[in-house]
Amino acid sequence: MAPPPTSLVFTVRRCKPELVAPAKPTPHEFKQLSDIDDQEGLRFQIPFIQFYKYDPSMQGRDPVKVIREALAQTLVFYYPFAGRLREGPGRKLVVECTGEGMLFIEADADVTLEQFGNALQPPFPCLEELLFDVTRLKCGGFILALRLNHTMSDAYGLVQFMMAVGDFARGARSPSILPVWQRYLLNARDPPRVTCEHRAYDEVADAKGSINIPLENMAHRSFFFGPTEVSAPTEISIQPDRNEEVRILCLVNARPKFNRLLPIGYYGNAFAISAAVTTTQKLCENSLGYALELVKKAKNEVTKEYMQSLADLMVIRGRPNFTMVRSYLVSDVTHVPGLERLTLGGARQLMVGQPRVELPFFPGVSFYIPSKNGLGEDGIIVPICLPTPAMERFVKELDGLLRDKTIVSSL
């Protein structure tokens, strides 16, 4: 895929911000988040961006008006999103359902989707100019961007919300999936008791000064893996001590672990962060299969009891963050139902994902998103953020692997 032109210049005209309130009156009440929701590692806003190409069925329909009205109708059902987060005793988060509404900005840009090139993938070009709710493009397409406070929903919940917006944009009278709050289902027990090992929240000493991946001089790249590509771990030049522990943190969807005890429509956070832990030396001395088994084992540890234990840990330890010491976090959202089928009115999305790779407080993260290559083949986009020297070596090693047609991925 060709990268978007770095010299692309265009003008964006922004309207005044407004609040889109629910289309009908909603209850004024306080709703508690779960003990999974309000952990420290989710207390941030995450940007989400969708690109929609022009569709003849939208002829004569203003996407801004369509989405604004659909959003107002959706907020009648998802009215906590129109409220405000409050922190109570013990750092417990609650939503005050005020009905104030969601911030909404419309904009117009004198640019076409084609001018961005063939690679609409993180890091998205001209990010700051495009992170507005709805930006009309010169080609008739548009961009929908929003920011989600992660304590409110995970990827499954966000897609469910966006599907509801799409339902109303098509003229429906109610969402195809009715939302369910019931955050108490993922609260700590009384009394709380930690019954499982949660290595993602280890309190790790860092005597050798390599506590975090460096925030400065980071390189952002995305890689496409389809039918003819392979992936394999490679020793990159971050160069931790070979005897120090390193972690791959995996976001694991826990919904299937509850045997339908989490109802259809639940849109809170229902995942765990599990950790595959080893040393650099063991990674280098063993095969790909060794690393693969570590990750599989870590993901298989997530059970209903594991989730209950995690909620208990959050209460006992004051809602800690995951450890960022020599850690890299990965999240595969390619299997989130409906992510690739999000439509607004008659418009179908061309690309969906996060505009940038890193979290606000931690650059070592990668979110896998579904995509297609230039031949129309299905695959996965893997955005990666690494220190520049490490990225240069990673790209070189990966290019070598992809040229070796004898390698078959076991992932």
C-alpha positions, 0 to 999 in steps of 0.5 A: 500500500502506498503511504498517504502523501506527507505534503498534503495540505487542505483547509478544515472549516469547523462549526461551533461545538454543540451538545447533542442531548437525547431526543426525549427526556431521560431519567436523572439518576446515578449509575455505578460503573463496575469494578472492572470499568473504573480501574486506573488503566481505563481512565482515559479517552480513546479516539475512534475514527471511521472513513465513509466513501460517497454512496449514491443512496445518500444523495440529497442527505446531509451526513451531519444532519443524519448523524446528529438526529440519529445520535439524539435518538440513540442517546434516549436508549444509551442515556448514560453517555449523555451524562457526566462521570463523577468520582466518589469515595474509594475512587469509585466512578459513577455516572450522573445521568444529567441528559446534558448530551454529547459534544458534537462538532461539524466540519468541512474539509476541501480534500477527498479520500483519494488524496489520502492515498491507498493506506488509510491506516494508523497513524492516520494523516492530518490527525488533529485536523480530522478529529471532529464528530463529522467532517464532510469531504469534497468527494461526497464522503465523510469522516466520523470521529469520536472520543470514548472514555474507556471506563464507559465501554469496551470495543464491543460496547462502542460498536454496539452503540455505533450500530444503534446510531446506524439503525436510527440513521436508516430510519429504525424506531429502536436499536437492533440490540437493546442496551443493558447496564447491569454493571453490578455483574462485574463488581467485587464480592463482599468481602473481596478475595483474590483467588487467581494470579494477575501478573498484569498488575505485578508491582515490578521493581525497576532497579536498572532504569528500564521502567518504561518504553521511552516516550520520546523519539517513537516511530509509528507504523502499520503492517498488513498481514493477509493470505501471503504474509506471515508474522514472527517475533524478532529480537528488536533493539530496545535491549533490555537486560537479558535476565529481566522479565518482559511481558506481553499483555493481552486484552481478552474478551471475557463475554464467552466465559460467562455462559450468557450470565452477561446478557446480550446488550451489555455494553460495559467493559468485559475483558481482562488483561492477562500477561505472558511473562518470560525473560529476554534470554528465554525468548531469544533461546527458544522458538516461536512456539515457546512464545506462542504457548506463553500467550495461549496459556495467558489467554486461557487463564481468563475464566469467570472466576478470574474476572471475579478475582480481578474485580476483587483485586481492584477493590483491595488494591485501590484500582491499580494500573497494569504494570508498564515495566518492560511491557507491551500490550496487544488487543485484537478487535478483528472479531468484534461483531459488527465492526466491519459492517458499520453503516450510517444511512446508506453510507458504508465505511471504508476504514475504521480504527484508532487514529494513533497507536499509543495510549496517552500514558503508555506508547507500548500498545498495538490494536489489531484491526480488520482491513483489506489490501490493494487486491481486496484480500481480507487481512489484519492491520497491525499498528506498532509503536517502537523507539525509532532504532527498534522500528528500523530493525523491526522493519528490516527483520520483517521484510526479510521474513516476508521475502522468505516464502518457506516460512509458514505462520503457526499463529 
